[in-house]
């Protein structure tokens, strides 16, 4: 299963559309908030609400079932100790992976058995990396790889 993870596009729909065109073979698209456009523009995408989103049809978090792997999606704003809080929340939802945004910085660490992943921003990275996204590939046994992609 191929999963594309994006975040913080801030109304730059052309960038979201470009990722979707580049990754047409993906099984699933996830957006971790601050889409800043109507979720109705992306009916086949899993989206959570960010602190800059106005579309209240977006949930604050969601759990995505990917067979043997469960992924928690959140935006990540309002967290004091995000590593501990995200890993604790993911574990409480029986998730092995937590994808989040908000910081506009790439992040990939395992904390208390939970892989925490932030793809950075599609529009305004704050870590001197190029704007980008992540690919998570999950096999039938639940083994997965993560690849950082540049837009």
Buried (B, 14 or more C-beta within 10 A) or exposed (E): BEBBBBBBBBEBBEBBEEBBEEBEEBEBBBBBBBBBBEBEEBEEBBBBBBEBBEBEEBEEBBBBEBEBBBBBBBBBBEBEEBBEBBBBBBBEBEBBBBBBBBBBBBBEEEBEEBBBBBBBBBBEBEEEBEBBBBBBBBEEEEEBEBEBBEB
